[in-house]
Amino acid sequence: MVPTVFAECGSGHARNPGGPVRRHLRRRTPLWLAVLLVIGVGIAVLQAVRWAGDTLGSVQQSDPRRVVSADDATPAVGPPQLPNGLNQPFNVLLIGVDKRAVAEEGVRSDTLIVVHVDPLANWAAMLSIPRDSMVEVPTLGVQKINTAFGYGYANAGALYGEDTTPDAGGGALAAETVEGFLGVPIDYIVQVDFRGFERVVDTLGGITVDVRQPLLDPAYPTEDFGVERIYIPAGLQQMDGATALRYARSRHSTSDFDRSRRQQQVLRAILQEVRERGVLQQASLLPGLARDFEQSVATTLPINDLDTLRGLADLASRLDTERIMQLSITPNDVAVVAENGSDIYWEPSDVAALVERFLAGPP
């Protein structure tokens, strides 16, 4: 383009001095500004991604159940390419952790959801496990399933080695317990505490949830060990982090099984918000999300690798929320063998049948 300008200047200089030059500069200046703007935005996005990657490195924790070797980072085969083994179906255990400020209260898993993801077929399935389910916990025998995380947290060094952190120990024992109960491997673990959940939703600007029926809880537990009355009306609701957490955790006016459904509904709403807004491609939001994760999330996913972050972002953008199955272990699908107070014993053959549906995916 520069030689053309000079040629026009040379041919028209005597008849109209400076005229063509001014016209061409007026046409070309916005183009140069646009190029500079694109370069600037590109640098900002790259810096944000790198910053987020460095920050999220502190979120990643080792999995004491296994020793990760270089052989695990095998190249992806076939499109779309996802790094570090994420190019094939995998299972993630989501653990909602209840960490009280008072040490005597201990640490426990409030929510257990297994997510099966098929990145090539672009579908996923969620399976919630009621926290009062009686299962075989390694080293402890038959206990409530939410006992596993707390025991692993408190005895991480004794169970997995002195260098194991409490969070890693809790996640590992919970994963081992779920693997034994469902008969499926848990490839990765993600832990998030309540404050972290609120922060993520708020950073996204809130989520939209279709509340099927009014939710009234006269005794929702507060952080200071009191209770408060909450009410969420039916219909489409724009929820901030605190409201979304109340909606997902409330159980006094409904069953624990309905609570599992609401938790999965909130997770779908978060994914929908991420996809619709293209959040993972927005440089301005990445640092905030990274800070949220750093403060309240721990995972064995290899998210300190930028290729993994890009792969997960691509997967999130392609995953259709209409192809996410929501399943729960409830008396509707699994027979109750026995109940002892709040303890529930499930029929193993029915659990196996539900797991088979879970792994088969949407019709």
C-alpha positions as CSV (number, residue, x, y, z in Angstrom):
1,M,0.0,0.0,0.0
2,V,2.9,2.5,0.7
3,P,4.3,2.4,-2.9
4,T,0.8,3.1,-4.3
5,V,0.5,6.2,-2.1
6,F,3.9,7.5,-3.3
7,A,2.9,6.8,-7.0
8,E,-0.3,8.8,-6.6
9,C,1.6,11.6,-5.0
10,G,4.1,11.7,-7.8
11,S,1.4,11.7,-10.6
12,G,-0.9,14.3,-9.1
13,H,1.5,16.6,-7.3
14,A,1.4,19.4,-10.0
15,R,-2.4,19.4,-10.5
16,N,-3.5,19.1,-6.9
17,P,-0.6,19.4,-4.4
18,G,-1.2,17.4,-1.3
19,G,-4.8,16.5,-2.1
20,P,-4.6,12.8,-2.8
21,V,-2.2,12.3,0.1
22,R,-4.8,13.8,2.5
23,R,-7.6,11.7,1.1
24,H,-5.6,8.5,1.4
25,L,-4.4,9.3,4.8
26,R,-8.0,9.9,5.9
27,R,-8.9,6.5,4.5
28,R,-5.9,4.6,5.9
29,T,-5.5,6.1,9.4
30,P,-8.5,4.2,10.8
31,L,-7.0,0.9,9.4
32,W,-3.8,1.5,11.2
33,L,-5.6,2.4,14.4
34,A,-7.6,-0.8,14.1
35,V,-4.4,-2.8,13.6
36,L,-2.8,-1.2,16.7
37,L,-6.0,-1.9,18.7
38,V,-6.1,-5.5,17.7
39,I,-2.4,-5.9,18.6
40,G,-3.1,-4.2,22.0
41,V,-6.1,-6.4,22.7
42,G,-4.1,-9.5,21.7
43,I,-1.3,-8.6,24.1
44,A,-3.8,-7.9,26.9
45,V,-5.5,-11.3,26.3
46,L,-2.2,-13.1,26.2
47,Q,-1.0,-11.4,29.4
48,A,-4.3,-12.2,31.1
49,V,-4.1,-15.9,30.1
50,R,-0.5,-16.2,31.2
51,W,-1.3,-14.4,34.5
52,A,-4.4,-16.6,35.0
53,G,-2.3,-19.7,34.2
54,D,0.4,-18.7,36.7
55,T,-2.2,-18.0,39.4
56,L,-4.1,-21.2,38.8
57,G,-0.9,-23.1,39.2
58,S,-1.4,-22.7,43.0
59,V,-4.9,-24.2,42.6
60,Q,-3.6,-27.5,41.2
61,Q,-2.7,-30.1,43.7
62,S,-1.1,-33.5,43.4
63,D,-3.2,-36.6,43.6
64,P,-1.8,-38.9,46.3
65,R,-3.7,-41.9,44.8
66,R,-1.2,-42.1,41.9
67,V,2.2,-40.9,40.8
68,V,2.0,-38.8,37.7
69,S,4.6,-39.5,35.1
70,A,5.6,-37.9,31.8
71,D,3.8,-40.8,30.0
72,D,0.5,-39.3,31.1
73,A,0.9,-36.3,28.8
74,T,0.3,-38.2,25.6
75,P,-0.5,-36.2,22.4
76,A,-4.2,-36.0,21.6
77,V,-5.4,-38.0,18.7
78,G,-8.0,-36.7,16.3
79,P,-9.9,-33.4,16.6
80,P,-10.6,-31.7,18.8
81,Q,-7.2,-32.0,20.5
82,L,-7.3,-31.8,24.3
83,P,-4.1,-32.1,26.2
84,N,-3.0,-34.5,29.0
85,G,-5.5,-37.2,28.3
86,L,-8.6,-35.0,28.0
87,N,-9.1,-36.2,24.4
88,Q,-11.1,-39.2,25.7
89,P,-14.0,-39.7,28.2
90,F,-13.0,-38.9,31.7
91,N,-14.7,-38.6,35.2
92,V,-14.4,-35.8,37.6
93,L,-15.5,-35.8,41.3
94,L,-16.9,-32.5,42.3
95,I,-16.7,-32.0,46.1
96,G,-18.5,-29.1,47.8
97,V,-16.6,-28.6,51.0
98,D,-18.0,-27.3,54.2
99,K,-15.1,-25.6,56.1
100,R,-16.3,-23.9,59.3
101,A,-14.3,-21.1,60.9
102,V,-14.4,-23.0,64.2
103,A,-11.9,-25.9,64.2
104,E,-14.0,-28.1,66.4
105,E,-16.7,-28.2,63.7
106,G,-14.3,-30.1,61.4
107,V,-14.3,-30.3,57.6
108,R,-16.8,-32.4,55.6
109,S,-18.1,-32.8,52.1
110,D,-21.5,-31.2,51.7
111,T,-21.9,-32.2,48.1
112,L,-20.6,-35.1,46.0
113,I,-21.3,-35.1,42.2
114,V,-19.5,-37.3,39.7
115,V,-19.3,-35.7,36.2
116,H,-18.6,-37.9,33.2
117,V,-17.4,-36.0,30.1
118,D,-17.1,-37.2,26.5
119,P,-15.2,-34.4,24.8
120,L,-15.3,-36.0,21.3
121,A,-19.1,-36.5,21.4
122,N,-19.7,-33.2,23.2
123,W,-21.9,-34.5,26.1
124,A,-21.6,-34.8,29.8
125,A,-23.6,-36.4,32.6
126,M,-23.9,-35.6,36.3
127,L,-24.6,-38.1,39.0
128,S,-25.3,-36.9,42.6
129,I,-24.6,-39.1,45.6
130,P,-26.7,-38.3,48.7
131,R,-24.3,-37.5,51.6
132,D,-26.2,-39.9,54.0
133,S,-25.5,-42.9,51.7
134,M,-23.9,-45.7,53.7
135,V,-20.9,-47.1,51.8
136,E,-17.6,-48.8,52.4
137,V,-14.9,-46.2,53.3
138,P,-11.3,-47.5,53.0
139,T,-9.8,-48.1,56.5
140,L,-13.1,-47.2,58.2
141,G,-15.6,-49.7,57.0
142,V,-19.2,-48.9,56.4
143,Q,-19.8,-45.2,57.0
144,K,-21.8,-42.3,55.6
145,I,-20.1,-41.3,52.4
146,N,-19.4,-37.7,53.5
147,T,-17.3,-39.1,56.3
148,A,-14.5,-40.0,53.7
149,F,-13.4,-36.5,52.9
150,G,-13.3,-35.4,56.6
151,Y,-11.3,-38.4,57.7
152,G,-8.9,-38.1,54.7
153,Y,-8.5,-34.4,55.5
154,A,-7.7,-35.0,59.2
155,N,-5.4,-38.0,58.5
156,A,-3.8,-37.0,55.2
157,G,-0.2,-37.7,56.3
158,A,-1.0,-41.1,57.9
159,L,-3.0,-42.3,54.9
160,Y,-0.9,-41.0,51.9
161,G,2.5,-39.8,53.2
162,E,3.7,-36.9,55.4
163,D,3.9,-34.5,52.5
164,T,0.2,-34.8,51.6
165,T,-1.8,-31.7,52.3
166,P,-5.2,-32.0,54.1
167,D,-7.1,-31.0,51.0
168,A,-5.3,-33.6,48.9
169,G,-5.9,-36.3,51.5
170,G,-9.6,-35.5,51.8
171,G,-10.1,-35.5,48.1
172,A,-8.2,-38.7,47.6
173,L,-10.1,-40.7,50.2
174,A,-13.4,-39.3,48.9
175,A,-12.4,-40.4,45.4
176,E,-11.4,-43.9,46.5
177,T,-14.7,-44.2,48.3
178,V,-16.8,-43.1,45.3
179,E,-14.8,-45.4,43.0
180,G,-15.6,-48.4,45.3
181,F,-19.3,-47.4,45.6
182,L,-20.0,-46.7,41.9
183,G,-17.4,-49.0,40.3
184,V,-16.1,-46.2,38.0
185,P,-12.7,-44.6,38.0
186,I,-12.3,-41.0,39.3
187,D,-9.7,-39.4,37.0
188,Y,-9.7,-35.9,38.5
189,I,-11.0,-34.2,41.6
190,V,-12.3,-30.6,42.0
191,Q,-12.9,-29.2,45.5
192,V,-14.7,-25.9,46.1
193,D,-15.8,-24.3,49.4
194,F,-18.9,-22.2,49.8
195,R,-17.2,-18.8,49.7
196,G,-15.5,-19.8,46.5
197,F,-18.8,-20.8,44.9
198,E,-20.3,-17.4,45.8
199,R,-17.2,-15.6,44.4
200,V,-17.3,-17.4,41.1
201,V,-21.0,-16.7,40.5
202,D,-20.5,-13.0,41.4
203,T,-17.5,-12.6,39.1
204,L,-19.6,-14.0,36.3
205,G,-22.2,-11.3,37.0
206,G,-24.8,-13.8,38.4
207,I,-26.6,-16.7,36.8
208,T,-30.2,-17.2,35.6
209,V,-32.1,-20.1,37.1
210,D,-35.6,-21.3,36.4
211,V,-37.0,-22.1,39.8
212,R,-39.7,-24.7,39.4
213,Q,-41.5,-24.0,42.6
214,P,-41.2,-21.5,45.4
215,L,-38.5,-22.4,47.9
216,L,-39.1,-21.5,51.6
217,D,-36.6,-22.5,54.2
218,P,-37.4,-21.1,57.7
219,A,-34.1,-22.4,59.2
220,Y,-31.3,-21.9,56.7
221,P,-28.0,-22.2,58.6
222,T,-25.8,-19.1,58.8
223,E,-22.0,-18.9,59.2
224,D,-22.4,-17.8,62.8
225,F,-24.2,-21.1,63.6
226,G,-27.6,-19.4,63.6
227,V,-30.5,-19.7,61.2
228,E,-32.3,-17.3,58.8
229,R,-35.5,-17.5,56.8
230,I,-35.1,-17.6,53.0
231,Y,-37.6,-17.4,50.3
232,I,-37.0,-17.7,46.5
233,P,-40.1,-17.3,44.3
234,A,-40.9,-19.5,41.3
235,G,-39.9,-18.5,37.8
236,L,-36.8,-17.2,36.1
237,Q,-34.5,-15.7,38.8
238,Q,-31.3,-13.8,38.3
239,M,-29.2,-15.0,41.3
240,D,-26.0,-13.6,42.8
241,G,-23.6,-15.9,44.5
242,A,-25.2,-15.8,47.9
243,T,-28.7,-16.5,46.5
244,A,-27.4,-19.3,44.3
245,L,-25.7,-20.9,47.3
246,R,-28.8,-20.8,49.4
247,Y,-30.8,-22.3,46.5
248,A,-28.3,-25.1,46.1
249,R,-27.9,-25.9,49.8
250,S,-31.3,-25.5,51.3
251,R,-32.8,-28.7,52.6
252,H,-35.2,-28.1,55.5
253,S,-38.3,-27.6,53.4
254,T,-37.5,-30.2,50.7
255,S,-35.8,-33.6,50.5
256,D,-32.0,-34.1,50.1
257,F,-32.9,-35.6,46.7
258,D,-34.5,-32.3,45.5
259,R,-31.4,-30.5,46.8
260,S,-29.2,-32.7,44.5
261,R,-31.4,-31.7,41.5
262,R,-31.1,-28.0,42.4
263,Q,-27.3,-28.3,42.8
264,Q,-27.0,-29.8,39.3
265,Q,-29.4,-27.1,37.9
266,V,-27.1,-24.4,39.3
267,L,-24.0,-26.0,37.8
268,R,-25.7,-26.1,34.4
269,A,-26.6,-22.4,34.8
270,I,-23.0,-21.5,35.5
271,L,-21.9,-23.4,32.4
272,Q,-24.6,-21.7,30.3
273,E,-23.4,-18.3,31.5
274,V,-19.8,-19.1,30.7
275,R,-20.8,-20.2,27.2
276,E,-23.2,-17.4,26.3
277,R,-20.8,-14.7,27.5
278,G,-17.6,-16.3,26.1
279,V,-16.2,-15.7,29.6
280,L,-13.1,-17.8,29.0
281,Q,-12.1,-15.6,26.0
282,Q,-12.5,-12.3,27.9
283,A,-9.3,-10.9,29.2
284,S,-11.0,-8.7,31.7
285,L,-12.7,-11.5,33.6
286,L,-9.8,-14.1,33.6
287,P,-7.8,-12.5,36.4
288,G,-10.9,-12.3,38.6
289,L,-11.9,-15.9,38.0
290,A,-8.3,-17.0,38.6
291,R,-8.3,-15.1,42.0
292,D,-11.6,-16.8,42.9
293,F,-10.2,-20.2,42.1
294,E,-6.9,-19.5,44.0
295,Q,-8.7,-18.6,47.2
296,S,-11.3,-21.4,47.3
297,V,-10.7,-24.2,44.7
298,A,-8.3,-27.1,44.6
299,T,-8.1,-29.6,41.8
300,T,-6.0,-32.4,40.4
301,L,-6.8,-31.2,36.8
302,P,-3.5,-30.1,35.2
303,I,-4.7,-26.5,34.9
304,N,-1.2,-25.0,35.4
305,D,-0.6,-25.9,31.7
306,L,-1.8,-23.3,29.3
307,D,-2.7,-25.9,26.7
308,T,-5.0,-27.6,29.2
309,L,-6.6,-24.3,30.0
310,R,-7.2,-23.6,26.3
311,G,-8.5,-27.2,25.8
312,L,-10.9,-26.8,28.7
313,A,-12.1,-23.4,27.4
314,D,-12.8,-25.0,24.0
315,L,-14.6,-27.9,25.6
316,A,-16.8,-25.5,27.7
317,S,-17.6,-23.5,24.6
318,R,-18.7,-26.6,22.7
319,L,-20.6,-28.5,25.4
320,D,-24.3,-28.1,24.8
321,T,-26.2,-27.7,28.1
322,E,-29.1,-29.6,26.4
323,R,-26.8,-32.6,26.2
324,I,-25.9,-32.7,29.9
325,M,-27.7,-35.5,31.7
326,Q,-28.8,-35.0,35.3
327,L,-29.0,-38.1,37.4
328,S,-29.2,-38.7,41.1
329,I,-29.3,-41.7,43.4
330,T,-32.9,-41.5,44.7
331,P,-35.6,-43.9,45.7
332,N,-37.1,-43.3,42.2
333,D,-34.3,-45.2,40.5
334,V,-32.5,-47.1,43.3
335,A,-34.3,-49.3,45.9
336,V,-33.6,-48.5,49.5
337,V,-32.5,-51.7,51.3
338,A,-32.7,-50.2,54.8
339,E,-32.8,-46.9,56.6
340,N,-31.5,-46.2,60.1
341,G,-32.3,-42.7,61.1
342,S,-30.8,-40.6,58.3
343,D,-28.5,-43.5,57.1
344,I,-29.6,-44.9,53.8
345,Y,-28.5,-48.3,52.4
346,W,-29.0,-48.6,48.6
347,E,-29.6,-51.7,46.5
348,P,-26.2,-52.4,44.8
349,S,-27.7,-53.8,41.6
350,D,-29.9,-50.7,41.1
351,V,-26.8,-48.5,41.7
352,A,-25.0,-50.4,39.0
353,A,-27.9,-50.0,36.6
354,L,-28.0,-46.3,37.2
355,V,-24.3,-46.0,36.6
356,E,-24.7,-47.8,33.3
357,R,-27.2,-45.1,32.2
358,F,-24.8,-42.5,33.5
359,L,-22.0,-43.7,31.3
360,A,-24.2,-44.3,28.3
361,G,-25.0,-40.7,27.8
362,P,-28.0,-38.9,26.3
363,P,-30.2,-40.8,23.8
